[in-house]
Amino acid sequence: MAARGNDKVPVHLVNKGEETQDIKVDGRIYLVQPHASLDVKVPVGSVVYAAGKSAGHQDGDKLITITPEMKGTTVYFNCVDCTASGS
């Protein structure tokens, strides 16, 4: 069954970049080291933003929008060849 807009879904976020990336998701800021990951449980429709400037992003850049199909999956950011990067 697909998640509804107010349902929270678990997502495994992975920083595929070579530099640390601060991200903001569902109002919280997390530091994600290079090639490290973070498990979050957030509402469908949440946007993962860059929180602060990095080599590849400016503060506030949209990285990913969480969709119902991402429930329980691994989602990569900071990569050019990722099929689910959202960038």
C-alpha positions as CSV (number, residue, x, y, z in Angstrom):
1,M,0.0,0.0,0.0
2,A,1.4,3.4,-0.9
3,A,2.1,5.9,1.8
4,R,-0.2,8.9,2.1
5,G,1.1,12.5,2.3
6,N,1.1,12.7,6.1
7,D,2.6,9.2,6.6
8,K,6.3,9.0,7.6
9,V,8.5,6.7,5.6
10,P,11.9,5.3,6.4
11,V,14.7,6.2,4.0
12,H,18.4,5.5,4.0
13,L,20.2,8.5,2.7
14,V,23.8,8.1,1.4
15,N,26.3,10.9,0.7
16,K,28.2,9.6,-2.4
17,G,30.3,12.8,-2.5
18,E,33.9,13.3,-1.5
19,E,33.1,16.0,1.1
20,T,31.0,16.3,4.2
21,Q,27.5,17.5,3.5
22,D,25.2,19.2,6.0
23,I,21.6,18.4,5.1
24,K,18.2,19.7,6.4
25,V,15.3,17.4,6.3
26,D,11.9,17.7,8.1
27,G,13.3,20.7,10.0
28,R,16.4,19.0,11.4
29,I,20.0,19.4,10.3
30,Y,22.3,16.5,10.0
31,L,26.0,16.2,9.2
32,V,26.7,13.4,6.7
33,Q,30.3,12.4,6.2
34,P,31.6,11.4,2.7
35,H,30.4,8.0,1.7
36,A,28.4,7.8,5.0
37,S,24.7,7.4,5.5
38,L,21.8,8.4,7.6
39,D,18.5,6.7,8.3
40,V,15.5,9.1,8.6
41,K,11.8,8.6,9.0
42,V,10.1,11.7,7.4
43,P,6.7,12.6,5.9
44,V,6.2,11.9,2.2
45,G,6.9,15.1,0.3
46,S,9.7,16.2,2.6
47,V,12.6,17.9,0.8
48,V,16.2,17.2,1.7
49,Y,18.1,20.5,1.4
50,A,21.8,21.4,1.6
51,A,22.3,23.1,4.9
52,G,25.3,25.3,4.4
53,K,27.6,25.7,1.4
54,S,29.6,22.7,0.2
55,A,31.8,22.0,-2.9
56,G,28.7,21.1,-5.0
57,H,25.8,22.9,-3.4
58,Q,24.8,26.3,-2.0
59,D,22.9,26.7,1.3
60,G,19.3,25.8,0.6
61,D,19.8,23.8,-2.6
62,K,17.2,21.1,-3.0
63,L,18.9,17.6,-3.1
64,I,15.9,15.2,-3.0
65,T,12.1,15.1,-2.5
66,I,10.9,12.1,-0.6
67,T,8.3,10.2,-2.5
68,P,6.1,7.2,-1.3
69,E,8.2,4.9,-3.6
70,M,11.3,5.6,-1.6
71,K,9.9,3.9,1.5
72,G,12.5,1.6,2.9
73,T,15.0,2.3,0.0
74,T,18.5,3.7,-0.2
75,V,18.7,7.1,-1.8
76,Y,21.9,8.7,-2.9
77,F,22.9,12.3,-3.1
78,N,26.0,14.2,-4.2
79,C,26.6,12.0,-7.2
80,V,26.3,12.5,-10.9
81,D,25.6,8.9,-11.9
82,C,23.0,7.9,-9.3
83,T,19.6,6.8,-10.7
84,A,17.7,8.0,-7.6
85,S,19.8,11.1,-6.7
86,G,17.0,13.6,-7.2
87,S,19.5,16.2,-8.2
